[in-house]
């Protein structure tokens, strides 16, 4: 009676089992926290390399760990501040970050402002040299294409965004009335929709009265003095401050909100 010897176990080189496989890497890349982890890893690697070269390996490891901890603490404080302001979605935070870079150009922004007499909010109310804007920040599924039909309809995959466009126009109209009544003059608030996630196959297009574009075009859109053949009025610094002060008064902040969950159908 013959006995078949057991097959030898595969030899694994020491340490290689610690490295993630391609499947694991794809899983990590799909996690919403991956960009933060990646940035933190890059910071730690740069710090580790520099300190190791200048001093030694032990110092490099120690300082790299401290750099990672510091980054985590600073990001935590930033996230807490955003939540306190009611910025509950990644799209809102990304738009806020871009708008903060426009301050030197004379733009003033209010974020997550309640519309009195309703449960609705304006994501971002912006006042600057090129006008007043009610900006809606949208985070959509990047796997679904975005398209428009004859400049009259907007679709995310098979889902019409007509209701979202009409709501954006309503928000801007409410802001126009409230600010205008406070100042005793006509104020035009332009509705805009900034979309993050899927690729937007156009620059800026006006659909049902709303300027729709990808997040990467926000600052360029705001700086442009002429759009669709119409030259925007230039507001002075004094006018910007006056409108901003009125908007701050009539559109109160709404904080600690429940995140708005958007389905593919809007």
C-alpha positions as CSV (number, residue, x, y, z in Angstrom):
1,X,0.0,0.0,0.0
2,X,1.6,3.2,-1.2
3,X,1.1,6.5,0.6
4,X,1.1,9.7,-1.4
5,X,3.2,12.3,0.4
6,X,1.5,15.6,1.1
7,X,2.3,18.5,-1.2
8,X,4.8,20.9,0.2
9,X,3.3,24.2,1.2
10,X,4.2,27.1,-1.1
11,X,7.1,29.2,0.1
12,X,6.3,32.8,0.8
13,X,9.1,35.3,0.8
14,X,9.2,37.1,4.2
15,X,7.3,40.3,4.2
16,X,5.5,39.9,0.8
17,X,2.3,38.8,2.4
18,X,2.0,42.3,3.9
19,X,1.8,43.9,0.5
20,X,-1.8,44.5,-0.8
21,X,-2.8,42.7,-4.0
22,X,-4.4,44.4,-7.0
23,X,-7.8,43.5,-5.8
24,X,-7.1,45.1,-2.4
25,X,-5.8,48.2,-4.1
26,X,-8.9,48.6,-6.2
27,X,-11.0,48.1,-3.1
28,X,-9.1,50.9,-1.3
29,X,-9.3,53.2,-4.3
30,X,-13.1,52.9,-4.2
31,X,-13.3,54.0,-0.6
32,X,-14.4,57.6,-0.2
33,X,-11.6,58.1,2.3
34,X,-8.9,56.9,0.0
35,X,-7.9,60.4,-1.2
36,X,-7.3,61.5,2.4
37,X,-5.3,58.3,3.2
38,X,-3.2,58.7,0.0
39,X,-2.4,62.3,0.8
40,X,-1.4,61.4,4.3
41,X,0.8,58.5,3.1
42,X,2.6,60.8,0.6
43,X,3.2,63.4,3.4
44,X,4.6,60.7,5.7
45,X,6.8,59.2,2.9
46,X,8.3,62.7,2.0
47,X,9.0,63.5,5.7
48,X,10.5,60.0,6.3
49,X,12.8,60.3,3.3
50,X,14.0,63.8,4.1
51,X,14.6,63.2,7.8
52,X,16.3,59.8,7.2
53,X,18.7,61.4,4.7
54,X,19.5,64.3,7.0
55,X,19.6,62.3,10.3
56,X,18.9,58.6,10.5
57,X,16.3,55.9,10.0
58,X,14.9,56.0,13.6
59,X,14.4,59.8,13.4
60,X,12.8,59.4,10.0
61,X,10.3,56.9,11.3
62,X,9.5,59.0,14.4
63,X,8.9,62.2,12.5
64,X,6.9,60.5,9.8
65,X,4.5,59.1,12.4
66,X,4.2,62.5,14.0
67,X,3.5,64.1,10.7
68,X,0.7,61.5,10.0
69,X,-0.8,62.2,13.4
70,X,-0.7,66.0,12.9
71,X,-2.4,65.7,9.5
72,X,-5.2,63.6,11.1
73,X,-5.7,66.2,13.8
74,X,-5.8,69.1,11.4
75,X,-8.2,67.4,9.1
76,X,-10.4,66.4,12.0
77,X,-10.6,70.0,13.2
78,X,-11.4,71.1,9.6
79,X,-14.2,68.5,9.3
80,X,-15.6,69.6,12.6
81,X,-15.8,73.2,11.5
82,X,-17.5,72.2,8.2
83,X,-20.1,70.2,10.1
84,X,-20.7,73.1,12.4
85,X,-21.5,75.2,9.4
86,X,-23.9,72.6,8.0
87,X,-21.6,71.5,5.2
88,X,-22.5,67.9,5.3
89,X,-21.6,66.7,1.7
90,X,-18.3,66.4,0.0
91,X,-19.6,68.5,-2.9
92,X,-20.5,71.4,-0.6
93,X,-17.1,71.3,1.1
94,X,-15.3,71.2,-2.3
95,X,-17.3,74.3,-3.5
96,X,-16.6,76.1,-0.2
97,X,-12.9,75.5,-0.7
98,X,-12.9,76.9,-4.2
99,X,-15.0,79.9,-3.2
100,X,-12.6,80.7,-0.3
101,X,-9.9,81.2,-3.0
102,X,-12.0,83.9,-4.6
103,X,-11.9,86.1,-1.6
104,X,-8.8,88.0,-2.8
105,X,-10.7,88.8,-6.0
106,X,-13.5,90.5,-4.0
107,X,-16.0,87.7,-3.6
108,X,-17.9,87.0,-0.4
109,X,-19.7,83.7,0.3
110,X,-22.4,82.5,2.7
111,X,-22.8,78.7,3.1
112,X,-25.9,76.7,4.0
113,X,-28.3,79.5,4.4
114,X,-31.9,78.8,5.3
115,X,-34.8,80.3,3.2
116,X,-37.3,81.7,5.8
117,X,-40.7,80.1,5.7
118,X,-39.4,76.9,4.3
119,X,-37.3,73.8,5.1
120,X,-35.0,74.6,2.1
121,X,-31.5,76.0,2.1
122,X,-29.2,77.6,-0.4
123,X,-25.9,75.7,-0.5
124,X,-23.8,78.8,-1.3
125,X,-24.8,82.4,-1.7
126,X,-22.0,84.3,-3.4
127,X,-21.6,88.0,-4.0
128,X,-18.7,89.4,-6.1
129,X,-17.7,91.8,-8.8
130,X,-19.5,89.8,-11.5
131,X,-22.8,89.5,-9.6
132,X,-24.8,87.5,-7.1
133,X,-25.1,83.7,-7.3
134,X,-27.1,81.0,-5.7
135,X,-24.9,77.9,-6.2
136,X,-26.2,74.4,-5.8
137,X,-23.4,71.7,-5.2
138,X,-24.3,68.3,-6.6
139,X,-22.5,65.0,-6.0
140,X,-23.6,62.5,-8.7
141,X,-22.7,59.0,-9.5
142,X,-19.6,59.2,-11.8
143,X,-20.6,55.9,-13.5
144,X,-23.7,57.5,-15.0
145,X,-23.3,60.0,-18.0
146,X,-24.6,63.5,-17.9
147,X,-26.3,64.9,-21.0
148,X,-28.7,67.6,-22.1
149,X,-31.2,67.8,-24.9
150,X,-31.4,71.0,-27.0
151,X,-30.4,73.0,-23.9
152,X,-33.9,72.4,-22.4
153,X,-33.4,69.2,-20.3
154,X,-30.7,67.7,-18.1
155,X,-30.2,64.0,-17.5
156,X,-28.0,62.0,-15.2
157,X,-28.1,58.6,-16.8
158,X,-31.7,57.9,-17.6
159,X,-33.0,60.2,-14.9
160,X,-34.4,63.7,-15.6
161,X,-33.1,66.5,-13.4
162,X,-35.9,68.9,-14.3
163,X,-37.1,69.1,-10.6
164,X,-33.5,70.0,-9.5
165,X,-33.3,72.7,-12.1
166,X,-36.7,74.2,-11.1
167,X,-35.7,74.1,-7.5
168,X,-32.5,75.9,-8.2
169,X,-34.4,78.7,-10.0
170,X,-36.9,78.9,-7.1
171,X,-34.0,79.2,-4.5
172,X,-32.4,82.0,-6.6
173,X,-35.8,83.8,-6.9
174,X,-36.3,83.6,-3.1
175,X,-32.9,85.1,-2.5
176,X,-33.5,87.8,-5.1
177,X,-36.8,88.8,-3.4
178,X,-35.5,88.7,0.2
179,X,-32.3,90.7,-0.5
180,X,-34.1,93.1,-2.8
181,X,-36.7,93.9,-0.2
182,X,-34.1,94.4,2.4
183,X,-32.2,96.9,0.2
184,X,-35.3,98.5,-1.4
185,X,-34.0,97.7,-5.0
186,X,-34.1,95.0,-7.6
187,X,-31.4,92.4,-7.0
188,X,-30.8,89.6,-9.5
189,X,-29.4,86.3,-8.1
190,X,-28.2,83.9,-10.8
191,X,-28.9,80.2,-10.2
192,X,-25.9,77.9,-10.8
193,X,-25.4,74.1,-10.4
194,X,-21.9,72.7,-9.8
195,X,-21.7,69.0,-10.5
196,X,-19.0,66.7,-9.1
197,X,-18.4,63.1,-10.0
198,X,-19.3,62.4,-13.6
199,X,-17.6,64.0,-16.6
200,X,-19.5,67.0,-17.9
201,X,-19.3,67.0,-21.8
202,X,-19.6,70.8,-22.1
203,X,-18.1,74.0,-20.6
204,X,-21.0,76.0,-19.2
205,X,-24.5,75.6,-20.5
206,X,-27.8,77.3,-19.3
207,X,-30.6,74.8,-18.9
208,X,-34.0,76.1,-17.9
209,X,-32.4,79.3,-16.6
210,X,-29.7,77.5,-14.5
211,X,-26.0,77.6,-15.4
212,X,-24.8,74.0,-15.2
213,X,-21.1,73.0,-15.3
214,X,-18.5,70.7,-13.7
215,X,-16.7,71.6,-10.5
216,X,-13.4,72.2,-12.2
217,X,-14.9,75.2,-14.0
218,X,-16.4,77.1,-11.1
219,X,-13.8,79.8,-10.6
220,X,-13.4,80.4,-14.3
221,X,-17.2,80.7,-14.6
222,X,-17.3,83.3,-11.8
223,X,-14.4,85.4,-13.2
224,X,-15.9,85.7,-16.7
225,X,-17.4,89.2,-17.2
226,X,-19.2,88.0,-20.4
227,X,-21.4,84.9,-20.6
228,X,-23.7,83.7,-23.4
229,X,-23.1,87.0,-25.2
230,X,-24.3,89.1,-22.2
231,X,-21.9,91.3,-20.3
232,X,-22.3,91.0,-16.6
233,X,-22.5,94.2,-14.5
234,X,-19.5,95.0,-12.5
235,X,-20.2,95.5,-8.8
236,X,-17.9,97.8,-6.8
237,X,-16.4,96.6,-3.5
238,X,-19.0,98.8,-1.6
239,X,-21.9,97.3,-3.5
240,X,-20.6,93.8,-2.9
241,X,-20.3,94.5,0.9
242,X,-23.8,96.1,1.0
243,X,-25.5,93.1,-0.8
244,X,-23.5,90.6,1.3
245,X,-24.5,92.3,4.6
246,X,-28.2,92.2,3.5
247,X,-28.0,88.6,2.4
248,X,-26.3,87.7,5.7
249,X,-29.3,89.3,7.6
250,X,-32.2,87.8,5.6
251,X,-30.8,84.4,5.0
252,X,-29.9,82.9,8.4
253,X,-27.5,80.0,8.8
254,X,-28.9,76.5,9.1
255,X,-26.5,74.2,11.0
256,X,-26.4,70.6,12.2
257,X,-28.5,69.5,9.2
258,X,-29.3,66.0,8.2
259,X,-27.3,65.3,5.0
260,X,-29.3,65.5,1.8
261,X,-29.1,62.1,0.1
262,X,-29.5,62.3,-3.6
263,X,-30.8,59.4,-5.6
264,X,-29.9,59.0,-9.3
265,X,-33.3,60.4,-10.1
266,X,-32.5,63.7,-8.2
